[in-house]
Amino acid sequence: MMNCECCGMPLNRALSKTRGNIEYKSCPKCSVTQGHQHVYFQAPDDFGTTSARETLNNPYGVQSYCESCRPPAEKGNPSWVFQNGITCENFD
């Protein structure tokens, strides 16, 4: 698996960061598609939530992938992925 060229963590692993009072989460699909760095979006706003994903580690049920990465399948073109995200090197 590919690792982030900025932080060295696997791109397919979701990471969380905070900037000010805003929580961000990396989208594994955007990160892998972009191929070089984690791509962060506001969480849970850009991911959505579901009670089916609620756990002790994810009490709000934040989805794994950002809303842009989930169906409908007709999106198909990876150019829409990660367009509004913050890359790992630009986060801090």
C-alpha positions in Angstrom: 0.0 0.0 0.0 1.1 3.6 -0.7 2.1 5.9 2.1 1.6 9.6 2.4 4.7 11.5 1.2 4.1 14.1 4.0 3.3 12.1 7.1 4.3 8.6 6.1 1.0 7.0 7.2 -0.8 4.6 4.8 -3.1 6.5 2.4 -5.9 4.0 2.9 -6.1 4.9 6.6 -8.4 7.7 7.7 -6.7 10.2 10.0 -8.2 13.0 12.0 -6.8 16.5 12.7 -8.2 19.7 14.2 -7.7 23.3 13.0 -9.1 25.9 15.4 -12.4 24.5 16.5 -13.0 22.5 13.3 -12.5 18.7 13.1 -11.1 17.3 9.8 -10.9 13.7 8.6 -8.9 12.3 5.7 -10.9 10.4 3.1 -9.1 7.1 2.3 -10.6 6.9 -1.2 -9.6 10.5 -2.1 -6.1 10.0 -0.6 -5.5 6.8 -2.6 -6.9 8.3 -5.8 -4.8 11.4 -5.4 -1.9 9.0 -4.7 0.6 11.2 -2.8 -0.9 12.6 0.4 -3.9 12.4 2.7 -6.8 14.6 1.6 -8.8 16.1 4.5 -12.4 17.4 4.7 -14.5 18.8 7.5 -16.0 16.0 9.6 -18.8 15.2 9.9 -20.1 17.8 7.4 -18.4 16.5 4.3 -18.8 12.9 5.2 -22.3 12.5 6.6 -23.2 10.2 9.5 -25.2 7.1 10.0 -26.3 5.2 13.2 -25.0 2.0 11.5 -21.4 3.3 11.9 -21.7 4.3 15.5 -19.0 2.7 17.7 -17.0 3.7 20.8 -14.3 5.0 18.4 -16.8 6.7 16.1 -19.6 7.8 18.4 -21.2 10.1 15.8 -21.2 7.5 13.1 -19.1 9.5 10.6 -19.0 7.8 7.2 -15.7 6.3 6.0 -15.6 8.2 2.7 -16.5 11.8 1.9 -19.9 12.4 0.2 -18.2 12.9 -3.2 -16.7 9.4 -3.1 -19.9 7.6 -2.4 -22.4 6.6 -5.1 -24.1 7.5 -7.5 -21.9 5.4 -9.7 -22.4 7.7 -12.7 -19.7 10.0 -11.2 -17.2 7.5 -12.3 -14.5 10.0 -13.2 -11.9 10.5 -10.5 -11.4 14.2 -11.4 -14.2 15.1 -8.9 -12.4 13.3 -6.1 -10.4 15.5 -3.6 -11.1 18.8 -5.4 -12.1 20.7 -2.3 -9.9 18.9 0.2 -6.8 20.0 2.1 -3.7 17.9 1.4 -1.5 16.8 4.3 1.3 19.2 3.5 -1.1 22.2 3.4 -2.9 21.3 6.6 -0.6 22.8 9.1 
